[in-house]
Structures are given as C-alpha cells and as structure tokens.
C-alpha cells in the first residue's frame, strides 16, 4: 500500500511473542519503511515486585540493532530501569493514561 500510494512514512510493527519478532525479521524486506519493532508485554511480574525481562532480552538480541525497539507493558517508575537495562531503544508507558480519572466539564453559554 505504501509503495502504491508513493508514501515514504516510517512504520512500527507491534509484536507480542518471540515468534512474531522472528516473523517480522524474516519478512522485513517487504517493508523498507520499517523503522521500529514494538515489544509489547514481553515482561512478567514476579513476586516481591521483581520483573522477569528474559523474553524482552531475547527479542532485543534477535533484532540485534537492525531496527529501533520499543518496550511497552508493565512499565512503572519501579520497573523502568530494569526494562531499560535490556537495551531497548525506547520505552512507552500506558500507566500515565490508565490511572487518570476523567473530569466531565461542560461550558454552557446563553446568548
């Protein structure tokens, strides 16, 4: 589609398993605009607040610098340093928006 429409925009592909990472790597030549692979929920919470980043580390090794990487899932102030230690390029956190309480405000103007 991008080629047909003559669009030169960066592409990010989200993956959730090592098998999906492998699939992206095997077919990456089909998408020359691919810049980043998101590694979603590739960490596991363990007891005592520890975080298992084994799968995330494996994914980063598989990608081996060929593309930017972005980790997401289980990202908090307490876990961000552990996630960063895996070598990912970027870290995104939904916790910033998941914990926000909506405020319903309306503005009625009478003329």
N, C-alpha and C positions, 0 to 999 in steps of 0.2 A: 504494500500500500504506500509506504513512504517513498519508494522509488518511483512508482507510478504517478504519484502526485508531486514529484520533484521536491520533496520535503527533506531538509537536512537538519533534523532536530535530534537531540540526544534521547536515548532510550534507556530506561531502567526496567529490569525484569525482576519480579519478586519470586523467591524460592522459599520452600518450607522444609525441604529434605535434601540430603546429600545426593539422592538420585536426581532430583530436579536440577541441582547445581551441575551435575555431570551432563544432563541433557542440554542445558544451556551452553555449556562449554563445547559440546560436540556439534552444536548447530549455530554457534556464534557467527560463523562466516556468512550465514544467511541474513544477518542484520548488521551491516557495517556501522550503523549508528549506535550500537550497544556500547554504553559507557559504564554502566553500574549494575551490579547484581545485589539485590536486597536479600539479606539472610534473615528471614522472619521467624521468630520464636525458636531459634536454634540453641536456646539455653534452657536449663531446667532448674527450678528452685529445689534446693535440698533442705534438710533440717538445719536448724540453727542459723538460718538466714544466708547460708552459703549458696553459691550459684555454680552449677556444672556447665562449663563452657566448652566441653570436649567436642561436640558436634560443630560448634561455631569455629573452633580452631581448625578442625579438619577441612571445613569449607574454605576458609581463608588459605590454607595450604594448597588445596585443589586449584583455586583460582590463580594463585601464585603471581599476583601483581598484574595479570593480563587485563583486569578491569578494576575499577573502583569497587569497593564493597561497603555495604551499609547494614549495620546490625539494628534490629528492632525486636521488641518483645522483652519483658521483664527488666526494662531499663528504669532504674530509680537512682537517687543520689547515692544509695548504698551499693549499687551494683555497677555503676558506670565505669569505675576504674578497672574492675575485673574484665568487663566486656572490652574496654579499650586495650587491655593487655594482650588480646588475641591478634591484634594487628589490623583490625578493620579500619577502613578509611574514614567512615562516618558512622555516627550513632544517632538514631532518632528515637524519640520517646513520646508515646501517646499519653503517658501519665500526666503530662501538662494539661491535656484537654479532658481526659477521663474523669478527673476529680473536680472539675469546675461545676459549680451549681449555676443553673440558668437563672437569669433575672428577667422577669417579664415587665417591660416598661412600655407604656403607650403614651402618645402625645396627642391629645385631642385639642383641636383649635376650632373655636367658634367664631365665625365672621358675622 
